[in-house]
Amino acid sequence: MADNREAIMFKAVQDGYVFRALNPFVFGRARYYLVNEAQKAQLLAIVTARSPAVSFWLVLLVLIAVGTGAVAYATGHDDPTVSDVVILLALIPLWLYAAVLVSQYPTARKLQPLLAGLQPTDQSITSTDLRKAVRKTVSFRQHLALGISQAALSAACIVMIVQKTNGGHVAVLDDSGTLLFAFNAVAFGFSSICFLIKALDKVWHKKDEPDFSDRSIKSFLLTIFCLVISLGLLGFVVTSAWRTNQRNHEMALIQQRIDGLSARIDAWQIRSRAASAKARIATNNAHMSELITKLKNPAVKCETPAPTDDPARVERIGACRELARKEQDVVQREIAATNEEMAIIQQDNAALQKENDAIQTEFKALQTEIKAKRRSGNS
């Protein structure tokens, strides 16, 4: 937020200033020294010579990356499990301590030679003094902006939880990623409440609001950066969630159409009717072959009468030919009936094929639509 190192490390007293020295190892009993104006300027020059924020975040990000990679390598899990997330959460305090140590240690070591010549004092800078000092260096707008940014991050995590749990149909503990988002949502929510409480405190203590001359652009850079990043992330997450929901809704509609086509296939009994038509065609063709064979090779065969044959023999041959003609008529009628049945089968088969082609065309159109949805989702 603002550079409040002067406010939290120096307290004005009657004989000058009480200086709280940095502990090279972060934790431990604080040491206090009584300094004058010149010594204060010398100490402050060393303290403010470098910003620990860059080294803090750089070290923290490196430790998170290395630690996560080490856990993944040690466990052999392609996707983090709940136990992996618990291990990573347990490592967070160690990462934070290491980042603070690396960012603070160089400055603390540079101060050591000067501290040897300073006068120790029993006076101290209490937690009440620190709160008052910070209150005078951070404005209401900064606290409010940071509170809003933390609330936006918490909201983004909640949206991700809703997405990963399918609207609450899946338990949070069933997925390690969801558990991590839940932890972040609680952490950012708690941080937002703290910042907003500080903002209300600034409203109640307007006398502690920093002077306008103390509000440099530099003091607002981190606040503006956090607000822009958090709101941008929330917008991205909400937009992505909305697109995902839209895509899922469209996929559900497509699935309904596929189910409708499957119902049409069942209603038309396309597969069974096609198999039945195929069997009927085969039976009809076999019967037609038999009829043609009978037509070419009739069962009743008659002799041809000679001019010298007697009337009785001619009469027997005529009776035979009448039987042969009747046989041929029966065969011809069966052939005609078989042809009619074949025409009916072919007509039914054509209607069945037409319906099947229409369904297959719709299936192909749906498959093309599904591929397009997946490509748009991946992009």
C-alpha positions in Angstrom: 0.0 0.0 0.0 2.0 2.9 1.3 5.6 2.9 2.4 4.9 2.9 6.1 8.3 1.6 7.2 9.2 5.0 8.8 5.9 5.0 10.7 6.2 1.5 12.1 10.0 1.6 12.9 10.3 5.0 14.5 8.3 6.6 17.3 8.8 10.2 18.3 9.6 10.7 22.0 10.8 13.6 24.1 14.5 12.8 23.6 14.3 12.0 19.9 13.0 8.8 18.4 12.6 5.2 19.5 13.9 2.9 16.7 12.8 -0.8 16.4 15.6 -2.8 14.8 14.9 -5.5 12.3 15.5 -9.0 13.5 17.6 -10.9 10.9 15.7 -14.1 11.6 12.3 -12.4 11.8 11.1 -13.9 15.1 12.5 -13.1 18.5 12.5 -10.3 21.1 12.6 -6.9 19.5 15.4 -4.5 20.2 14.8 -0.8 20.7 17.3 2.1 20.4 17.1 5.9 21.2 18.2 7.9 18.1 18.4 11.6 17.2 17.3 13.2 13.9 20.6 12.6 12.1 20.7 8.9 13.2 17.1 8.5 12.1 17.9 9.8 8.7 20.9 7.5 8.4 18.9 4.4 9.5 15.9 5.3 7.3 18.2 5.6 4.3 19.3 2.0 4.8 15.8 0.7 5.5 14.3 2.4 2.5 17.2 1.7 0.1 15.5 -1.4 -1.3 11.9 -2.6 -1.4 11.5 -6.0 0.1 8.3 -6.6 -1.8 10.0 -7.8 -5.1 12.2 -10.3 -3.4 9.4 -11.5 -1.1 7.0 -12.3 -4.0 9.8 -13.7 -6.2 11.0 -16.1 -3.4 7.4 -17.0 -2.5 6.5 -17.9 -6.1 9.7 -19.9 -6.6 9.1 -21.8 -3.4 5.5 -22.5 -4.4 6.5 -23.8 -7.8 9.4 -25.9 -6.4 7.3 -27.3 -3.5 4.4 -28.2 -5.7 6.7 -29.9 -8.2 8.4 -31.8 -5.4 5.1 -33.0 -3.9 3.9 -34.1 -7.4 7.2 -36.0 -8.0 7.3 -37.6 -4.6 3.7 -38.8 -4.7 3.7 -39.7 -8.4 0.2 -38.3 -8.8 -0.7 -36.7 -12.2 -3.6 -34.8 -10.5 -3.3 -33.5 -6.9 -5.3 -35.5 -4.4 -6.8 -34.2 -1.1 -3.7 -35.4 0.8 -1.5 -33.5 -1.6 -3.5 -30.3 -1.1 -3.2 -30.7 2.7 0.5 -31.1 2.4 0.8 -27.9 0.3 -1.4 -26.0 2.7 0.8 -27.1 5.6 3.9 -25.8 3.7 2.4 -22.3 3.2 3.7 -21.0 6.6 7.2 -22.3 5.8 7.1 -20.6 2.4 5.9 -17.3 3.9 8.6 -17.4 6.6 11.3 -18.1 4.1 10.1 -15.3 1.8 10.0 -12.8 4.7 13.5 -14.0 5.9 15.1 -13.6 2.4 13.5 -10.1 1.9 14.3 -8.8 5.4 17.7 -10.4 6.1 20.0 -8.2 3.9 18.6 -5.0 5.3 18.8 -6.3 8.9 22.5 -7.2 8.3 23.3 -3.8 6.9 21.9 -2.2 10.0 24.1 -4.2 12.4 27.2 -2.0 12.2 25.1 1.1 13.0 23.3 -0.5 15.9 26.5 -1.1 17.7 26.9 2.7 18.2 23.3 3.4 19.2 21.9 3.7 22.7 19.5 0.9 23.7 16.4 2.0 25.5 13.6 0.4 27.6 11.0 2.3 25.7 9.2 0.3 23.0 6.8 0.6 20.1 3.7 -1.2 21.2 1.1 -2.8 19.1 -1.2 0.2 19.8 1.6 2.4 18.5 1.9 0.3 15.3 -1.9 0.4 14.7 -1.9 4.2 15.0 1.1 4.5 12.8 -0.4 2.3 10.1 -3.7 4.1 10.4 -1.9 7.4 9.6 -0.2 6.0 6.5 -3.0 4.1 4.8 -6.1 6.0 3.6 -9.7 5.0 3.6 -9.7 4.6 -0.2 -6.8 2.2 -0.1 -8.4 0.0 2.6 -11.7 0.1 0.7 -10.1 -0.8 -2.7 -8.1 -3.6 -1.1 -11.2 -4.9 0.6 -13.1 -4.9 -2.7 -10.2 -6.6 -4.5 -10.1 -9.4 -1.8 -13.9 -9.8 -2.0 -13.6 -10.1 -5.8 -11.0 -12.8 -5.5 -13.1 -14.7 -2.9 -16.1 -14.4 -5.3 -14.0 -15.7 -8.2 -13.0 -18.8 -6.1 -16.6 -19.4 -5.1 -17.6 -19.3 -8.8 -14.9 -21.9 -9.5 -16.2 -24.0 -6.7 -19.7 -24.0 -8.1 -18.3 -24.9 -11.5 -16.2 -27.8 -10.3 -18.9 -29.2 -8.0 -21.5 -29.0 -10.8 -23.6 -26.6 -8.9 -23.2 -28.3 -5.5 -23.9 -31.9 -6.8 -20.4 -33.0 -5.9 -18.9 -32.7 -2.5 -16.0 -30.2 -2.0 -13.8 -32.8 -0.3 -14.2 -35.2 -3.3 -11.9 -33.0 -5.4 -8.5 -31.6 -4.4 -8.8 -28.6 -6.7 -12.1 -27.7 -5.3 -10.7 -28.0 -1.8 -7.9 -25.6 -2.7 -10.4 -23.1 -4.1 -12.5 -23.4 -0.9 -9.4 -22.6 1.2 -8.6 -19.6 -1.0 -12.2 -18.4 -0.9 -12.2 -18.4 2.9 -8.8 -16.7 3.1 -9.7 -14.0 0.6 -13.1 -13.5 2.3 -11.4 -13.1 5.7 -8.9 -10.7 4.3 -11.7 -8.7 2.6 -13.5 -8.4 5.9 -10.4 -7.2 7.7 -9.7 -4.5 5.1 -13.3 -3.3 5.1 -13.3 -3.1 8.9 -10.1 -1.0 8.6 -11.9 1.2 6.1 -14.8 1.7 8.6 -12.3 2.5 11.3 -10.9 5.2 9.0 -14.4 6.7 8.7 -14.7 6.7 12.5 -11.2 8.2 13.0 -11.1 10.9 10.2 -8.3 12.7 12.1 -6.0 9.8 11.3 -6.6 10.1 7.5 -3.3 10.8 5.8 -2.8 14.4 4.5 -3.4 14.9 0.8 0.2 15.9 0.4 1.2 12.4 1.7 -0.8 10.6 -1.0 1.7 10.1 -3.8 0.9 8.1 -6.9 3.4 5.5 -5.9 1.5 4.8 -2.7 -1.6 3.9 -4.7 0.2 1.7 -7.3 -0.1 -1.6 -5.4 -3.7 -0.8 -4.5 -4.7 -0.1 -8.1 -2.8 -3.1 -9.3 -4.6 -5.4 -6.9 -8.0 -4.0 -7.7 -7.6 -4.2 -11.4 -6.2 -7.7 -11.3 -8.8 -9.0 -8.9 -11.7 -7.5 -10.8 -10.3 -8.6 -14.1 -9.9 -12.2 -12.8 -13.5 -12.1 -11.4 -14.7 -10.9 -14.8 -12.8 -13.6 -16.6 -14.0 -16.4 -14.3 -17.6 -15.3 -14.5 -17.5 -15.0 -18.3 -15.8 -18.4 -18.5 -18.4 -19.9 -16.2 -21.2 -18.3 -18.2 -19.8 -19.6 -21.5 -19.3 -23.1 -20.0 -22.9 -23.1 -18.7 -24.2 -22.0 -22.1 -22.1 -24.7 -23.8 -23.4 -27.3 -21.4 -27.0 -26.2 -22.0 -26.5 -26.4 -25.7 -24.9 -29.8 -25.4 -27.9 -30.9 -23.3 -30.2 -29.8 -26.0 -28.1 -31.7 -28.6 -28.3 -34.7 -26.4 -32.1 -34.4 -26.2 -32.2 -34.3 -30.0 -30.0 -37.4 -30.1 -32.3 -39.1 -27.7 -35.2 -38.1 -30.0 -33.5 -39.7 -33.0 -32.9 -42.8 -31.0 -36.6 -42.9 -30.1 -37.4 -42.5 -33.8 -35.2 -45.5 -34.6 -36.9 -47.5 -31.9 -40.4 -46.4 -33.0 -39.7 -47.3 -36.7 -37.9 -50.5 -35.6 -35.4 -49.7 -38.4 -32.9 -52.4 -37.5 -35.4 -55.2 -37.0 -37.5 -54.2 -40.0 -34.4 -53.9 -42.2 -33.4 -57.4 -41.1 -36.9 -58.7 -41.7 -37.0 -57.1 -45.2 -33.7 -58.6 -46.1 -35.0 -62.1 -45.0 -38.2 -61.6 -46.9 -36.4 -60.5 -50.1 -34.1 -63.6 -49.8 -37.2 -65.9 -49.3 -39.0 -64.2 -52.2 -36.1 -64.6 -54.5 -35.7 -68.2 -53.6 -39.4 -68.8 -54.2 -39.2 -67.0 -57.5 -36.3 -69.2 -58.6 -38.4 -72.3 -57.8 -41.4 -70.9 -59.8 -39.2 -70.2 -62.8 -37.7 -73.7 -62.6 -41.2 -75.2 -62.4 -42.2 -73.0 -65.4 -39.3 -74.2 -67.4 -39.6 -77.8 -66.3 -43.4 -78.6 -65.9 -44.4 -81.7 -63.9 -46.9 -82.6 -66.6 -45.3 -83.4 -69.9 -47.4 -84.4 -73.0 -46.6 -86.0 -76.3 -47.2 -84.5 -79.6 -50.0 -86.4 -81.6 -49.2 -87.8 -85.0 -51.6 -87.6 -88.0 -52.0 -91.4 -87.9 -52.9 -91.6 -84.2 -56.3 -92.9 -83.3 -58.9 -90.6 -81.8 -58.5 -92.1 -78.3 -54.8 -91.4 -78.2 -55.4 -87.8 -79.5 -58.0 -87.4 -76.7 -55.6 -88.5 -74.0 -52.9 -86.1 -75.3 -55.5 -83.2 -75.3 -56.4 -84.0 -71.7 -52.7 -84.0 -70.8 -52.2 -80.7 -72.4 -55.1 -79.2 -70.5 -53.5 -80.4 -67.3 -50.2 -78.9 -68.3 -51.9 -75.6 -69.2 -53.6 -75.5 -65.8 -50.3 -76.2 -64.1 -48.7 -73.3 -66.0 -51.5 -71.0 -65.1 -51.0 -71.8 -61.4 -47.3 -71.1 -61.7 -47.9 -67.8 -63.6 -50.3 -66.7 -60.9 -47.8 -67.5 -58.2 -45.1 -65.6 -60.1 -47.5 -62.6 -60.3 -48.2 -62.8 -56.6 -44.6 -63.1 -55.8 -43.8 -60.1 -58.0 -46.5 -58.1 -56.2 -45.1 -59.1 -52.8 -41.6 -58.1 -54.0 -42.9 -54.7 -55.0 -44.5 -54.2 -51.6 -41.3 -55.3 -49.9 -39.2 -52.9 -52.0 -41.7 -50.1 -51.3 -41.5 -50.7 -47.6 -37.7 -51.0 -47.8 -37.5 -47.7 -49.7 -39.5 -45.9 -47.1 -37.4 -47.5 -44.4 -34.2 -46.4 -46.2 -35.5 -42.9 -46.6 -36.2 -42.6 -42.9 -32.9 -44.1 -42.0 -31.1 -41.7 -44.4 -32.9 -38.7 -42.8 -31.9 -39.9 -39.3 -28.3 -40.5 -40.4 -28.2 -37.0 -41.9 -29.4 -35.5 -38.6 -26.9 -37.6 -36.7 -24.0 -36.2 -38.9 -25.3 -32.7 -38.5 -25.3 -33.2 -34.7 -21.8 -34.6 -34.7 -20.6 -31.6 -36.7 -22.3 -29.3 -34.2 -20.8 -31.1 -31.3 -17.3 -30.8 -32.8 -17.8 -27.1 -33.4 -18.9 -26.7 -29.8 -15.8 -28.5 -28.5 -13.5 -26.5 -30.7 -15.1 -23.2 -29.5 -14.8 -24.5 -25.9 -11.1 -25.4 -26.3 -10.3 -22.0 -27.9 
